[in-house]
Amino acid sequence: MPIPKFYIRRCLSLGLLSLGLSSLIPLASEAVEYPNFTSSNDSPHRSASSAPQRCSHTCVTESFDFNANGTLDQDERVTPVTVIAPMGNTITTGDGTLRLVIYMPEVQADFAELIVDEQILNPDAPDWRTYSYREVYVDEAIPLPDALKSGPRLVTFTIEDLQLKPGKTYNWMLSFRCGENDWASTYSTVEGLVVYNDSEGVLPDTSHLTPSALERTAQDFADRQLWSEALQLTARLRDENPQAWSKLLESQGLGCFSHVPFAGEEATFTLADDPRCFVE
């Protein structure tokens, strides 16, 4: 049975980030940086202080016994589910395919649900209702990687069967359903905006590029404020040039995530390694 959206929206958990983590290997090259810009008032907040409290009883881990004293103290909250996006929480792309990179702590859910709404301008509406939203995509059963059951990971979601429209802004919401019985308390959710700038072009074939050429290409996309492409390209440099990866994330207050492995990589990374970003 489809889940009523008002249940989901009552239970938002918008996790976010902090600065940190020094460079791993100093290299003689310029690191990729993404320009800062002021977000609109319509962008979902990225700061943990402005996020609503999570619902209780979710299957997304919220605390860990870092002090090893057998109790969960107030200061032992783990980094919440976090979208790897610019400070304005608006992902820009030159491709019509929606791609999201999400930091996830240890999660016992098997599936995620994604809802995408197209933002529609209402010029004659009151100020508080400048935009309306039209649902354009729902997937209630996106499989989650098994690796999340043993520790935090960065997870890439690529939505191939949704074609974004040029110049349009979309609100996306990713939820993690943890049970079958209580709709209102079984969701942990993160959301944001994505804008498709068709005129900026798509990623070229980069398979033949050297690491330094790949870095220059990534910086070119960053200079054009195409976050999705800059992030994809820079992620490929993590082995050869970890400084480029960490600098890109640090430029948007995400530096503490630079050592978190992606799902699918061979890595030992548990809750004990939590980056402790935006933990209050």
Phi, psi and omega in degrees: 000129179303144182272127177302131186295334181291335174293318182293314186291341176285350192233044182286145172224093187263094185277147175210202220234174174213172178274159175155176176075108178285166180298145182276315181224117179289127179236153181273064177208159179280132180280156181282129177230145182252135184291145176276152175208162182276128180281157177281164180292347182271353181285138174300144181293145176257341185283139181296330183294336182261000182278140173299155177295146177290156171291153178278167174063031175274165178266010173267118185301134182246337183218158179211146183280071179297328182279353178053041179249009177083001178228159176260102182279167183299330184268017184247030175284144180266166178299129181283170173306130190220133174277133178273090187218165177299171185302328179281359182056033173239114178274126175252145183214149173262010181240147181279005180261131178282123175232129180237138171246121186237131169278130180230130173288190177300128186227133179262359178288153177263337187223154171243158175241132179243129174238131178237127178244134173280132180276127183240124182287132175244087187296337182263003183277162174301160184304324184282355179227051181296326183239147165245170185229137178242120182293126182240350183201137172217130170226114186269000186214062174276119182297141176257147181296142178297334182301335181293342180282350181243357179164172181293151176208160164270130183240129177262126175250118178247118185259091185287332186265020171237123178256112178290151180263139181303135176078357182268152176250137182234143170258124178247151180220121181249123184238152181240107184276128189250350181199182186251340195264317188246097184303321189286342185239011184249021181235137166237130195226144172228149184215171178183188179243152173223139180236131179260111177260088188299326186291346184278348178086167183253174180296133173282173174289116183250009185296335184265357187280143171287163178305321181291321177291324177296321178295319178296321178295318178299318179294326177298316177293324178295318179298330178271008179057044173252087188297316185301314180290317179299320180292315180301313183292317183292328178299330179289345182268002189298328179281313183282325185216075180299337179295323179297317179296312182293323180293321177299314180294319180297328181296343178239023177073026184243016188302329183290351178267359190291340179260003180281128180285157172279150173299138182101343176275149175281106183202146172259110184211110186245181178301333177296339179264009183311134182288350178056049178270133177049050177259122180255000000 
